[in-house]
Amino acid sequence: MSNHGPVMPIWNCAGCGLPWPCRTRQQELRAAYVDAPVSLSLYLSSYLVMAMQDLPGTPAGLLHRRFMEWTREGQPREESWVRVARRSL
Ligand SMILES: [Zn+2]
C-alpha cells in the first residue's frame, strides 16, 4: 500500500505534502495500470468527483488537469478531437 494517499478534504499527499496525486503517486498508478489505461481513468475520475465536492473554490478545469491530464503523458497517439481542435486554430 502506498504512503502517498490523499489527505481529504484538502487533497494533499499524506506522504510528501504535495497536491495529490503527487509525482510519486502518479508513477505508482501508471505502473499499476500500465495495461489498463481506461481503468486508471475511471479510478481517477471517481477521485476527481470527490475532490470537486471537497474543493468547491477550485476551478473544475484545473482539477481535471491535475487528476486526469498526466495519465496521457507518454501516449503518442493523439485523441481525434485534439487533432480537429489543432486544425481549426
Ligand atoms: Zn506524495
PDB file of the backbone (N, CA, C, O) and the ligand in Angstrom, with CONECT records:
HET     ZN  A 101       1
ATOM      1  N   MET A   1       0.852  -1.202   0.000  1.00  0.00           N
ATOM      2  CA  MET A   1       0.000   0.000   0.000  1.00  0.00           C
ATOM      3  C   MET A   1       0.880   1.242   0.000  1.00  0.00           C
ATOM      4  O   MET A   1       1.879   1.297   0.718  1.00  0.00           O
ATOM      5  N   SER A   2       0.519   2.230  -0.795  1.00  0.00           N
ATOM      6  CA  SER A   2       1.323   3.431  -0.936  1.00  0.00           C
ATOM      7  C   SER A   2       1.174   4.371   0.266  1.00  0.00           C
ATOM      8  O   SER A   2       0.092   4.487   0.842  1.00  0.00           O
ATOM      9  N   ASN A   3       2.269   5.038   0.635  1.00  0.00           N
ATOM     10  CA  ASN A   3       2.191   6.103   1.636  1.00  0.00           C
ATOM     11  C   ASN A   3       1.618   7.376   1.036  1.00  0.00           C
ATOM     12  O   ASN A   3       1.195   8.282   1.754  1.00  0.00           O
ATOM     13  N   HIS A   4       1.609   7.434  -0.292  1.00  0.00           N
ATOM     14  CA  HIS A   4       1.245   8.664  -0.986  1.00  0.00           C
ATOM     15  C   HIS A   4      -0.241   8.692  -1.326  1.00  0.00           C
ATOM     16  O   HIS A   4      -0.627   8.840  -2.486  1.00  0.00           O
ATOM     17  N   GLY A   5      -1.059   8.548  -0.297  1.00  0.00           N
ATOM     18  CA  GLY A   5      -2.505   8.634  -0.496  1.00  0.00           C
ATOM     19  C   GLY A   5      -2.987  10.049  -0.240  1.00  0.00           C
ATOM     20  O   GLY A   5      -2.268  10.861   0.342  1.00  0.00           O
ATOM     21  N   PRO A   6      -4.209  10.346  -0.677  1.00  0.00           N
ATOM     22  CA  PRO A   6      -4.739  11.704  -0.486  1.00  0.00           C
ATOM     23  C   PRO A   6      -5.183  11.960   0.947  1.00  0.00           C
ATOM     24  O   PRO A   6      -5.766  11.085   1.587  1.00  0.00           O
ATOM     25  N   VAL A   7      -4.903  13.173   1.455  1.00  0.00           N
ATOM     26  CA  VAL A   7      -5.443  13.621   2.731  1.00  0.00           C
ATOM     27  C   VAL A   7      -6.694  14.428   2.421  1.00  0.00           C
ATOM     28  O   VAL A   7      -6.617  15.526   1.869  1.00  0.00           O
ATOM     29  N   MET A   8      -7.840  13.880   2.777  1.00  0.00           N
ATOM     30  CA  MET A   8      -9.099  14.572   2.499  1.00  0.00           C
ATOM     31  C   MET A   8      -9.507  15.373   3.735  1.00  0.00           C
ATOM     32  O   MET A   8      -9.178  14.964   4.849  1.00  0.00           O
ATOM     33  N   PRO A   9     -10.207  16.493   3.584  1.00  0.00           N
ATOM     34  CA  PRO A   9     -10.707  17.015   2.300  1.00  0.00           C
ATOM     35  C   PRO A   9      -9.781  18.056   1.667  1.00  0.00           C
ATOM     36  O   PRO A   9     -10.235  18.828   0.823  1.00  0.00           O
ATOM     37  N   ILE A  10      -8.488  18.103   2.048  1.00  0.00           N
ATOM     38  CA  ILE A  10      -7.624  19.137   1.464  1.00  0.00           C
ATOM     39  C   ILE A  10      -6.875  18.629   0.240  1.00  0.00           C
ATOM     40  O   ILE A  10      -6.313  19.418  -0.520  1.00  0.00           O
ATOM     41  N   TRP A  11      -6.867  17.299   0.047  1.00  0.00           N
ATOM     42  CA  TRP A  11      -6.308  16.694  -1.166  1.00  0.00           C
ATOM     43  C   TRP A  11      -4.830  16.986  -1.364  1.00  0.00           C
ATOM     44  O   TRP A  11      -4.360  17.198  -2.482  1.00  0.00           O
ATOM     45  N   ASN A  12      -4.097  16.991  -0.228  1.00  0.00           N
ATOM     46  CA  ASN A  12      -2.651  16.962  -0.323  1.00  0.00           C
ATOM     47  C   ASN A  12      -2.199  15.526  -0.086  1.00  0.00           C
ATOM     48  O   ASN A  12      -2.947  14.707   0.448  1.00  0.00           O
ATOM     49  N   CYS A  13      -0.967  15.231  -0.489  1.00  0.00           N
ATOM     50  CA  CYS A  13      -0.446  13.883  -0.336  1.00  0.00           C
ATOM     51  C   CYS A  13      -0.039  13.627   1.116  1.00  0.00           C
ATOM     52  O   CYS A  13       0.623  14.460   1.736  1.00  0.00           O
ATOM     53  N   ALA A  14      -0.440  12.464   1.657  1.00  0.00           N
ATOM     54  CA  ALA A  14      -0.080  12.110   3.036  1.00  0.00           C
ATOM     55  C   ALA A  14       1.413  11.821   3.156  1.00  0.00           C
ATOM     56  O   ALA A  14       1.981  11.934   4.243  1.00  0.00           O
ATOM     57  N   GLY A  15       2.050  11.450   2.048  1.00  0.00           N
ATOM     58  CA  GLY A  15       3.462  11.071   2.093  1.00  0.00           C
ATOM     59  C   GLY A  15       4.397  12.251   1.952  1.00  0.00           C
ATOM     60  O   GLY A  15       5.394  12.339   2.669  1.00  0.00           O
ATOM     61  N   CYS A  16       4.094  13.167   1.035  1.00  0.00           N
ATOM     62  CA  CYS A  16       5.050  14.243   0.741  1.00  0.00           C
ATOM     63  C   CYS A  16       4.434  15.634   0.828  1.00  0.00           C
ATOM     64  O   CYS A  16       5.152  16.624   0.691  1.00  0.00           O
ATOM     65  N   GLY A  17       3.130  15.739   1.051  1.00  0.00           N
ATOM     66  CA  GLY A  17       2.506  17.037   1.264  1.00  0.00           C
ATOM     67  C   GLY A  17       2.191  17.823   0.007  1.00  0.00           C
ATOM     68  O   GLY A  17       1.645  18.923   0.087  1.00  0.00           O
ATOM     69  N   LEU A  18       2.526  17.281  -1.147  1.00  0.00           N
ATOM     70  CA  LEU A  18       2.228  17.973  -2.402  1.00  0.00           C
ATOM     71  C   LEU A  18       0.763  17.749  -2.773  1.00  0.00           C
ATOM     72  O   LEU A  18       0.110  16.852  -2.240  1.00  0.00           O
ATOM     73  N   PRO A  19       0.250  18.579  -3.697  1.00  0.00           N
ATOM     74  CA  PRO A  19      -1.119  18.329  -4.162  1.00  0.00           C
ATOM     75  C   PRO A  19      -1.243  16.913  -4.728  1.00  0.00           C
ATOM     76  O   PRO A  19      -0.402  16.465  -5.508  1.00  0.00           O
ATOM     77  N   TRP A  20      -2.306  16.221  -4.320  1.00  0.00           N
ATOM     78  CA  TRP A  20      -2.497  14.831  -4.752  1.00  0.00           C
ATOM     79  C   TRP A  20      -3.225  14.791  -6.098  1.00  0.00           C
ATOM     80  O   TRP A  20      -4.124  15.608  -6.297  1.00  0.00           O
ATOM     81  N   PRO A  21      -2.901  13.909  -7.018  1.00  0.00           N
ATOM     82  CA  PRO A  21      -1.849  12.902  -6.941  1.00  0.00           C
ATOM     83  C   PRO A  21      -0.472  13.489  -7.230  1.00  0.00           C
ATOM     84  O   PRO A  21      -0.260  14.114  -8.269  1.00  0.00           O
ATOM     85  N   CYS A  22       0.462  13.285  -6.301  1.00  0.00           N
ATOM     86  CA  CYS A  22       1.818  13.798  -6.458  1.00  0.00           C
ATOM     87  C   CYS A  22       2.563  12.977  -7.511  1.00  0.00           C
ATOM     88  O   CYS A  22       2.060  11.964  -7.996  1.00  0.00           O
ATOM     89  N   ARG A  23       3.758  13.427  -7.851  1.00  0.00           N
ATOM     90  CA  ARG A  23       4.561  12.737  -8.859  1.00  0.00           C
ATOM     91  C   ARG A  23       4.766  11.255  -8.521  1.00  0.00           C
ATOM     92  O   ARG A  23       4.643  10.380  -9.378  1.00  0.00           O
ATOM     93  N   THR A  24       5.080  11.006  -7.251  1.00  0.00           N
ATOM     94  CA  THR A  24       5.338   9.626  -6.831  1.00  0.00           C
ATOM     95  C   THR A  24       4.097   8.764  -7.031  1.00  0.00           C
ATOM     96  O   THR A  24       4.173   7.657  -7.565  1.00  0.00           O
ATOM     97  N   ARG A  25       2.950   9.290  -6.593  1.00  0.00           N
ATOM     98  CA  ARG A  25       1.705   8.531  -6.741  1.00  0.00           C
ATOM     99  C   ARG A  25       1.363   8.323  -8.217  1.00  0.00           C
ATOM    100  O   ARG A  25       0.869   7.264  -8.604  1.00  0.00           O
ATOM    101  N   GLN A  26       1.630   9.336  -9.032  1.00  0.00           N
ATOM    102  CA  GLN A  26       1.378   9.191 -10.467  1.00  0.00           C
ATOM    103  C   GLN A  26       2.190   8.044 -11.045  1.00  0.00           C
ATOM    104  O   GLN A  26       1.690   7.245 -11.837  1.00  0.00           O
ATOM    105  N   GLN A  27       3.464   7.975 -10.631  1.00  0.00           N
ATOM    106  CA  GLN A  27       4.320   6.899 -11.141  1.00  0.00           C
ATOM    107  C   GLN A  27       3.825   5.542 -10.657  1.00  0.00           C
ATOM    108  O   GLN A  27       3.828   4.567 -11.409  1.00  0.00           O
ATOM    109  N   GLU A  28       3.400   5.483  -9.398  1.00  0.00           N
ATOM    110  CA  GLU A  28       2.878   4.219  -8.866  1.00  0.00           C
ATOM    111  C   GLU A  28       1.630   3.784  -9.629  1.00  0.00           C
ATOM    112  O   GLU A  28       1.484   2.619  -9.999  1.00  0.00           O
ATOM    113  N   LEU A  29       0.732   4.747  -9.858  1.00  0.00           N
ATOM    114  CA  LEU A  29      -0.514   4.414 -10.556  1.00  0.00           C
ATOM    115  C   LEU A  29      -0.246   4.018 -11.995  1.00  0.00           C
ATOM    116  O   LEU A  29      -0.857   3.087 -12.520  1.00  0.00           O
ATOM    117  N   ARG A  30       0.672   4.733 -12.628  1.00  0.00           N
ATOM    118  CA  ARG A  30       0.970   4.419 -14.022  1.00  0.00           C
ATOM    119  C   ARG A  30       1.526   3.004 -14.132  1.00  0.00           C
ATOM    120  O   ARG A  30       1.199   2.265 -15.060  1.00  0.00           O
ATOM    121  N   ALA A  31       2.371   2.640 -13.172  1.00  0.00           N
ATOM    122  CA  ALA A  31       2.930   1.282 -13.173  1.00  0.00           C
ATOM    123  C   ALA A  31       1.851   0.239 -12.896  1.00  0.00           C
ATOM    124  O   ALA A  31       1.834  -0.832 -13.503  1.00  0.00           O
ATOM    125  N   ALA A  32       0.941   0.572 -11.962  1.00  0.00           N
ATOM    126  CA  ALA A  32      -0.089  -0.390 -11.591  1.00  0.00           C
ATOM    127  C   ALA A  32      -1.098  -0.605 -12.715  1.00  0.00           C
ATOM    128  O   ALA A  32      -1.645  -1.698 -12.862  1.00  0.00           O
ATOM    129  N   TYR A  33      -1.344   0.433 -13.505  1.00  0.00           N
ATOM    130  CA  TYR A  33      -2.378   0.357 -14.537  1.00  0.00           C
ATOM    131  C   TYR A  33      -1.777   0.382 -15.943  1.00  0.00           C
ATOM    132  O   TYR A  33      -2.426   0.822 -16.892  1.00  0.00           O
ATOM    133  N   VAL A  34      -0.542  -0.089 -16.073  1.00  0.00           N
ATOM    134  CA  VAL A  34       0.144   0.036 -17.364  1.00  0.00           C
ATOM    135  C   VAL A  34      -0.634  -0.647 -18.493  1.00  0.00           C
ATOM    136  O   VAL A  34      -0.601  -0.190 -19.636  1.00  0.00           O
ATOM    137  N   ASP A  35      -1.331  -1.735 -18.172  1.00  0.00           N
ATOM    138  CA  ASP A  35      -2.089  -2.442 -19.203  1.00  0.00           C
ATOM    139  C   ASP A  35      -3.572  -2.083 -19.191  1.00  0.00           C
ATOM    140  O   ASP A  35      -4.363  -2.665 -19.933  1.00  0.00           O
ATOM    141  N   ALA A  36      -3.946  -1.125 -18.350  1.00  0.00           N
ATOM    142  CA  ALA A  36      -5.371  -0.815 -18.195  1.00  0.00           C
ATOM    143  C   ALA A  36      -5.598   0.684 -18.063  1.00  0.00           C
ATOM    144  O   ALA A  36      -6.101   1.144 -17.038  1.00  0.00           O
ATOM    145  N   PRO A  37      -5.230   1.460 -19.100  1.00  0.00           N
ATOM    146  CA  PRO A  37      -5.363   2.917 -19.006  1.00  0.00           C
ATOM    147  C   PRO A  37      -6.806   3.382 -18.798  1.00  0.00           C
ATOM    148  O   PRO A  37      -7.046   4.418 -18.178  1.00  0.00           O
ATOM    149  N   VAL A  38      -7.762   2.614 -19.319  1.00  0.00           N
ATOM    150  CA  VAL A  38      -9.164   3.012 -19.138  1.00  0.00           C
ATOM    151  C   VAL A  38      -9.557   2.857 -17.673  1.00  0.00           C
ATOM    152  O   VAL A  38     -10.245   3.709 -17.110  1.00  0.00           O
ATOM    153  N   SER A  39      -9.113   1.757 -17.063  1.00  0.00           N
ATOM    154  CA  SER A  39      -9.391   1.550 -15.638  1.00  0.00           C
ATOM    155  C   SER A  39      -8.758   2.653 -14.795  1.00  0.00           C
ATOM    156  O   SER A  39      -9.346   3.115 -13.818  1.00  0.00           O
ATOM    157  N   LEU A  40      -7.553   3.070 -15.183  1.00  0.00           N
ATOM    158  CA  LEU A  40      -6.893   4.163 -14.463  1.00  0.00           C
ATOM    159  C   LEU A  40      -7.720   5.447 -14.560  1.00  0.00           C
ATOM    160  O   LEU A  40      -7.890   6.157 -13.569  1.00  0.00           O
ATOM    161  N   SER A  41      -8.232   5.739 -15.756  1.00  0.00           N
ATOM    162  CA  SER A  41      -9.056   6.938 -15.929  1.00  0.00           C
ATOM    163  C   SER A  41     -10.314   6.872 -15.080  1.00  0.00           C
ATOM    164  O   SER A  41     -10.713   7.869 -14.478  1.00  0.00           O
ATOM    165  N   LEU A  42     -10.943   5.696 -15.029  1.00  0.00           N
ATOM    166  CA  LEU A  42     -12.159   5.544 -14.223  1.00  0.00           C
ATOM    167  C   LEU A  42     -11.848   5.723 -12.742  1.00  0.00           C
ATOM    168  O   LEU A  42     -12.590   6.374 -12.006  1.00  0.00           O
ATOM    169  N   TYR A  43     -10.728   5.125 -12.323  1.00  0.00           N
ATOM    170  CA  TYR A  43     -10.294   5.232 -10.931  1.00  0.00           C
ATOM    171  C   TYR A  43     -10.081   6.693 -10.554  1.00  0.00           C
ATOM    172  O   TYR A  43     -10.551   7.153  -9.513  1.00  0.00           O
ATOM    173  N   LEU A  44      -9.359   7.425 -11.422  1.00  0.00           N
ATOM    174  CA  LEU A  44      -9.053   8.821 -11.116  1.00  0.00           C
ATOM    175  C   LEU A  44     -10.279   9.704 -11.216  1.00  0.00           C
ATOM    176  O   LEU A  44     -10.398  10.672 -10.464  1.00  0.00           O
ATOM    177  N   SER A  45     -11.200   9.399 -12.129  1.00  0.00           N
ATOM    178  CA  SER A  45     -12.371  10.260 -12.255  1.00  0.00           C
ATOM    179  C   SER A  45     -13.253  10.149 -11.016  1.00  0.00           C
ATOM    180  O   SER A  45     -13.938  11.108 -10.661  1.00  0.00           O
ATOM    181  N   SER A  46     -13.245   8.982 -10.347  1.00  0.00           N
ATOM    182  CA  SER A  46     -14.020   8.874  -9.112  1.00  0.00           C
ATOM    183  C   SER A  46     -13.405   9.771  -8.030  1.00  0.00           C
ATOM    184  O   SER A  46     -14.124  10.365  -7.227  1.00  0.00           O
ATOM    185  N   TYR A  47     -12.081   9.860  -8.018  1.00  0.00           N
ATOM    186  CA  TYR A  47     -11.413  10.770  -7.074  1.00  0.00           C
ATOM    187  C   TYR A  47     -11.640  12.228  -7.462  1.00  0.00           C
ATOM    188  O   TYR A  47     -11.792  13.098  -6.604  1.00  0.00           O
ATOM    189  N   LEU A  48     -11.660  12.479  -8.766  1.00  0.00           N
ATOM    190  CA  LEU A  48     -11.889  13.838  -9.250  1.00  0.00           C
ATOM    191  C   LEU A  48     -13.251  14.354  -8.777  1.00  0.00           C
ATOM    192  O   LEU A  48     -13.375  15.503  -8.354  1.00  0.00           O
ATOM    193  N   VAL A  49     -14.261  13.501  -8.852  1.00  0.00           N
ATOM    194  CA  VAL A  49     -15.607  13.902  -8.413  1.00  0.00           C
ATOM    195  C   VAL A  49     -15.593  14.244  -6.918  1.00  0.00           C
ATOM    196  O   VAL A  49     -16.185  15.235  -6.491  1.00  0.00           O
ATOM    197  N   MET A  50     -14.909  13.408  -6.135  1.00  0.00           N
ATOM    198  CA  MET A  50     -14.825  13.679  -4.687  1.00  0.00           C
ATOM    199  C   MET A  50     -14.086  14.995  -4.431  1.00  0.00           C
ATOM    200  O   MET A  50     -14.494  15.787  -3.582  1.00  0.00           O
ATOM    201  N   ALA A  51     -13.002  15.220  -5.165  1.00  0.00           N
ATOM    202  CA  ALA A  51     -12.196  16.425  -4.957  1.00  0.00           C
ATOM    203  C   ALA A  51     -12.985  17.673  -5.330  1.00  0.00           C
ATOM    204  O   ALA A  51     -12.857  18.710  -4.679  1.00  0.00           O
ATOM    205  N   MET A  52     -13.806  17.574  -6.384  1.00  0.00           N
ATOM    206  CA  MET A  52     -14.602  18.738  -6.786  1.00  0.00           C
ATOM    207  C   MET A  52     -15.598  19.102  -5.689  1.00  0.00           C
ATOM    208  O   MET A  52     -15.910  20.275  -5.488  1.00  0.00           O
ATOM    209  N   GLN A  53     -16.099  18.081  -4.978  1.00  0.00           N
ATOM    210  CA  GLN A  53     -17.030  18.353  -3.876  1.00  0.00           C
ATOM    211  C   GLN A  53     -16.292  18.947  -2.672  1.00  0.00           C
ATOM    212  O   GLN A  53     -16.825  19.808  -1.973  1.00  0.00           O
ATOM    213  N   ASP A  54     -15.058  18.477  -2.437  1.00  0.00           N
ATOM    214  CA  ASP A  54     -14.295  18.946  -1.278  1.00  0.00           C
ATOM    215  C   ASP A  54     -13.660  20.310  -1.517  1.00  0.00           C
ATOM    216  O   ASP A  54     -13.423  21.055  -0.567  1.00  0.00           O
ATOM    217  N   LEU A  55     -13.382  20.649  -2.783  1.00  0.00           N
ATOM    218  CA  LEU A  55     -12.671  21.880  -3.125  1.00  0.00           C
ATOM    219  C   LEU A  55     -13.526  22.738  -4.061  1.00  0.00           C
ATOM    220  O   LEU A  55     -13.151  22.968  -5.210  1.00  0.00           O
ATOM    221  N   PRO A  56     -14.670  23.208  -3.571  1.00  0.00           N
ATOM    222  CA  PRO A  56     -15.593  23.918  -4.470  1.00  0.00           C
ATOM    223  C   PRO A  56     -15.016  25.223  -5.014  1.00  0.00           C
ATOM    224  O   PRO A  56     -15.502  25.737  -6.022  1.00  0.00           O
ATOM    225  N   GLY A  57     -13.978  25.769  -4.357  1.00  0.00           N
ATOM    226  CA  GLY A  57     -13.395  27.013  -4.833  1.00  0.00           C
ATOM    227  C   GLY A  57     -12.380  26.831  -5.947  1.00  0.00           C
ATOM    228  O   GLY A  57     -11.913  27.809  -6.530  1.00  0.00           O
ATOM    229  N   THR A  58     -12.033  25.577  -6.247  1.00  0.00           N
ATOM    230  CA  THR A  58     -11.037  25.306  -7.272  1.00  0.00           C
ATOM    231  C   THR A  58     -11.732  25.052  -8.611  1.00  0.00           C
ATOM    232  O   THR A  58     -12.645  24.231  -8.691  1.00  0.00           O
ATOM    233  N   PRO A  59     -11.296  25.760  -9.668  1.00  0.00           N
ATOM    234  CA  PRO A  59     -11.940  25.564 -10.970  1.00  0.00           C
ATOM    235  C   PRO A  59     -11.894  24.103 -11.407  1.00  0.00           C
ATOM    236  O   PRO A  59     -10.879  23.427 -11.240  1.00  0.00           O
ATOM    237  N   ALA A  60     -13.000  23.625 -11.967  1.00  0.00           N
ATOM    238  CA  ALA A  60     -13.094  22.225 -12.378  1.00  0.00           C
ATOM    239  C   ALA A  60     -12.034  21.876 -13.417  1.00  0.00           C
ATOM    240  O   ALA A  60     -11.502  20.766 -13.417  1.00  0.00           O
ATOM    241  N   GLY A  61     -11.726  22.829 -14.309  1.00  0.00           N
ATOM    242  CA  GLY A  61     -10.739  22.555 -15.346  1.00  0.00           C
ATOM    243  C   GLY A  61      -9.358  22.309 -14.747  1.00  0.00           C
ATOM    244  O   GLY A  61      -8.596  21.473 -15.233  1.00  0.00           O
ATOM    245  N   LEU A  62      -9.051  23.047 -13.691  1.00  0.00           N
ATOM    246  CA  LEU A  62      -7.762  22.886 -13.015  1.00  0.00           C
ATOM    247  C   LEU A  62      -7.677  21.513 -12.358  1.00  0.00           C
ATOM    248  O   LEU A  62      -6.658  20.830 -12.455  1.00  0.00           O
ATOM    249  N   LEU A  63      -8.759  21.118 -11.690  1.00  0.00           N
ATOM    250  CA  LEU A  63      -8.770  19.807 -11.046  1.00  0.00           C
ATOM    251  C   LEU A  63      -8.708  18.694 -12.089  1.00  0.00           C
ATOM    252  O   LEU A  63      -8.045  17.677 -11.888  1.00  0.00           O
ATOM    253  N   HIS A  64      -9.398  18.899 -13.191  1.00  0.00           N
ATOM    254  CA  HIS A  64      -9.374  17.894 -14.252  1.00  0.00           C
ATOM    255  C   HIS A  64      -7.949  17.689 -14.749  1.00  0.00           C
ATOM    256  O   HIS A  64      -7.510  16.554 -14.932  1.00  0.00           O
ATOM    257  N   ARG A  65      -7.225  18.790 -14.969  1.00  0.00           N
ATOM    258  CA  ARG A  65      -5.833  18.665 -15.414  1.00  0.00           C
ATOM    259  C   ARG A  65      -5.010  17.929 -14.371  1.00  0.00           C
ATOM    260  O   ARG A  65      -4.222  17.040 -14.695  1.00  0.00           O
ATOM    261  N   ARG A  66      -5.204  18.312 -13.108  1.00  0.00           N
ATOM    262  CA  ARG A  66      -4.404  17.737 -12.021  1.00  0.00           C
ATOM    263  C   ARG A  66      -4.644  16.232 -11.880  1.00  0.00           C
ATOM    264  O   ARG A  66      -3.703  15.473 -11.651  1.00  0.00           O
ATOM    265  N   PHE A  67      -5.885  15.805 -12.015  1.00  0.00           N
ATOM    266  CA  PHE A  67      -6.212  14.401 -11.781  1.00  0.00           C
ATOM    267  C   PHE A  67      -6.087  13.544 -13.039  1.00  0.00           C
ATOM    268  O   PHE A  67      -5.718  12.373 -12.955  1.00  0.00           O
ATOM    269  N   MET A  68      -6.392  14.119 -14.205  1.00  0.00           N
ATOM    270  CA  MET A  68      -6.541  13.293 -15.397  1.00  0.00           C
ATOM    271  C   MET A  68      -5.450  13.478 -16.450  1.00  0.00           C
ATOM    272  O   MET A  68      -5.061  12.523 -17.123  1.00  0.00           O
ATOM    273  N   GLU A  69      -4.960  14.709 -16.589  1.00  0.00           N
ATOM    274  CA  GLU A  69      -4.149  15.024 -17.769  1.00  0.00           C
ATOM    275  C   GLU A  69      -2.857  14.207 -17.826  1.00  0.00           C
ATOM    276  O   GLU A  69      -2.442  13.771 -18.899  1.00  0.00           O
ATOM    277  N   TRP A  70      -2.228  14.003 -16.676  1.00  0.00           N
ATOM    278  CA  TRP A  70      -0.933  13.319 -16.663  1.00  0.00           C
ATOM    279  C   TRP A  70      -1.049  11.869 -17.120  1.00  0.00           C
ATOM    280  O   TRP A  70      -0.048  11.272 -17.517  1.00  0.00           O
ATOM    281  N   THR A  71      -2.245  11.292 -17.074  1.00  0.00           N
ATOM    282  CA  THR A  71      -2.380   9.890 -17.480  1.00  0.00           C
ATOM    283  C   THR A  71      -2.116   9.724 -18.965  1.00  0.00           C
ATOM    284  O   THR A  71      -1.847   8.617 -19.431  1.00  0.00           O
ATOM    285  N   ARG A  72      -2.193  10.818 -19.710  1.00  0.00           N
ATOM    286  CA  ARG A  72      -1.979  10.710 -21.159  1.00  0.00           C
ATOM    287  C   ARG A  72      -0.522  10.930 -21.550  1.00  0.00           C
ATOM    288  O   ARG A  72      -0.159  10.752 -22.713  1.00  0.00           O
ATOM    289  N   GLU A  73       0.325  11.321 -20.578  1.00  0.00           N
ATOM    290  CA  GLU A  73       1.744  11.526 -20.884  1.00  0.00           C
ATOM    291  C   GLU A  73       2.342  10.240 -21.417  1.00  0.00           C
ATOM    292  O   GLU A  73       2.073   9.152 -20.907  1.00  0.00           O
ATOM    293  N   GLY A  74       3.152  10.379 -22.444  1.00  0.00           N
ATOM    294  CA  GLY A  74       3.832   9.208 -22.983  1.00  0.00           C
ATOM    295  C   GLY A  74       2.979   8.373 -23.902  1.00  0.00           C
ATOM    296  O   GLY A  74       3.411   7.318 -24.368  1.00  0.00           O
ATOM    297  N   GLN A  75       1.769   8.833 -24.171  1.00  0.00           N
ATOM    298  CA  GLN A  75       0.944   8.132 -25.142  1.00  0.00           C
ATOM    299  C   GLN A  75       1.022   8.880 -26.460  1.00  0.00           C
ATOM    300  O   GLN A  75       0.479   9.979 -26.570  1.00  0.00           O
ATOM    301  N   PRO A  76       1.682   8.317 -27.464  1.00  0.00           N
ATOM    302  CA  PRO A  76       1.958   9.043 -28.695  1.00  0.00           C
ATOM    303  C   PRO A  76       0.709   9.364 -29.523  1.00  0.00           C
ATOM    304  O   PRO A  76       0.684  10.357 -30.250  1.00  0.00           O
ATOM    305  N   ARG A  77      -0.317   8.533 -29.412  1.00  0.00           N
ATOM    306  CA  ARG A  77      -1.498   8.747 -30.246  1.00  0.00           C
ATOM    307  C   ARG A  77      -2.355   9.857 -29.667  1.00  0.00           C
ATOM    308  O   ARG A  77      -2.786   9.782 -28.516  1.00  0.00           O
ATOM    309  N   GLU A  78      -2.603  10.887 -30.464  1.00  0.00           N
ATOM    310  CA  GLU A  78      -3.476  11.956 -30.003  1.00  0.00           C
ATOM    311  C   GLU A  78      -4.928  11.541 -30.178  1.00  0.00           C
ATOM    312  O   GLU A  78      -5.283  10.835 -31.123  1.00  0.00           O
ATOM    313  N   GLU A  79      -5.746  11.989 -29.261  1.00  0.00           N
ATOM    314  CA  GLU A  79      -7.184  11.777 -29.444  1.00  0.00           C
ATOM    315  C   GLU A  79      -7.624  12.536 -30.691  1.00  0.00           C
ATOM    316  O   GLU A  79      -7.066  13.585 -31.014  1.00  0.00           O
ATOM    317  N   SER A  80      -8.614  12.012 -31.381  1.00  0.00           N
ATOM    318  CA  SER A  80      -9.026  12.635 -32.639  1.00  0.00           C
ATOM    319  C   SER A  80      -9.531  14.058 -32.425  1.00  0.00           C
ATOM    320  O   SER A  80      -9.357  14.920 -33.285  1.00  0.00           O
ATOM    321  N   TRP A  81     -10.170  14.303 -31.254  1.00  0.00           N
ATOM    322  CA  TRP A  81     -10.699  15.655 -31.041  1.00  0.00           C
ATOM    323  C   TRP A  81      -9.587  16.660 -30.888  1.00  0.00           C
ATOM    324  O   TRP A  81      -9.793  17.840 -31.172  1.00  0.00           O
ATOM    325  N   VAL A  82      -8.398  16.236 -30.444  1.00  0.00           N
ATOM    326  CA  VAL A  82      -7.266  17.152 -30.324  1.00  0.00           C
ATOM    327  C   VAL A  82      -6.788  17.567 -31.708  1.00  0.00           C
ATOM    328  O   VAL A  82      -6.496  18.736 -31.961  1.00  0.00           O
ATOM    329  N   ARG A  83      -6.714  16.572 -32.604  1.00  0.00           N
ATOM    330  CA  ARG A  83      -6.282  16.887 -33.972  1.00  0.00           C
ATOM    331  C   ARG A  83      -7.260  17.853 -34.632  1.00  0.00           C
ATOM    332  O   ARG A  83      -6.850  18.792 -35.315  1.00  0.00           O
ATOM    333  N   VAL A  84      -8.551  17.618 -34.426  1.00  0.00           N
ATOM    334  CA  VAL A  84      -9.565  18.501 -35.006  1.00  0.00           C
ATOM    335  C   VAL A  84      -9.419  19.901 -34.445  1.00  0.00           C
ATOM    336  O   VAL A  84      -9.509  20.884 -35.181  1.00  0.00           O
ATOM    337  N   ALA A  85      -9.187  19.998 -33.116  1.00  0.00           N
ATOM    338  CA  ALA A  85      -9.049  21.303 -32.478  1.00  0.00           C
ATOM    339  C   ALA A  85      -7.829  22.039 -33.006  1.00  0.00           C
ATOM    340  O   ALA A  85      -7.871  23.249 -33.225  1.00  0.00           O
ATOM    341  N   ARG A  86      -6.723  21.292 -33.212  1.00  0.00           N
ATOM    342  CA  ARG A  86      -5.498  21.926 -33.703  1.00  0.00           C
ATOM    343  C   ARG A  86      -5.686  22.481 -35.116  1.00  0.00           C
ATOM    344  O   ARG A  86      -5.202  23.564 -35.446  1.00  0.00           O
ATOM    345  N   ARG A  87      -6.406  21.709 -35.945  1.00  0.00           N
ATOM    346  CA  ARG A  87      -6.613  22.138 -37.323  1.00  0.00           C
ATOM    347  C   ARG A  87      -7.405  23.439 -37.385  1.00  0.00           C
ATOM    348  O   ARG A  87      -7.191  24.260 -38.277  1.00  0.00           O
ATOM    349  N   SER A  88      -8.307  23.622 -36.447  1.00  0.00           N
ATOM    350  CA  SER A  88      -9.181  24.789 -36.522  1.00  0.00           C
ATOM    351  C   SER A  88      -8.544  26.021 -35.893  1.00  0.00           C
ATOM    352  O   SER A  88      -9.161  27.086 -35.877  1.00  0.00           O
ATOM    353  N   LEU A  89      -7.321  25.901 -35.374  1.00  0.00           N
ATOM    354  CA  LEU A  89      -6.649  27.060 -34.778  1.00  0.00           C
ATOM    355  C   LEU A  89      -6.148  28.017 -35.865  1.00  0.00           C
ATOM    356  O   LEU A  89      -5.556  29.050 -35.552  1.00  0.00           O
TER     357      LEU A  89
HETATM  358 ZN    ZN A 101       3.326  12.070  -2.390  1.00  0.00          ZN2+
END
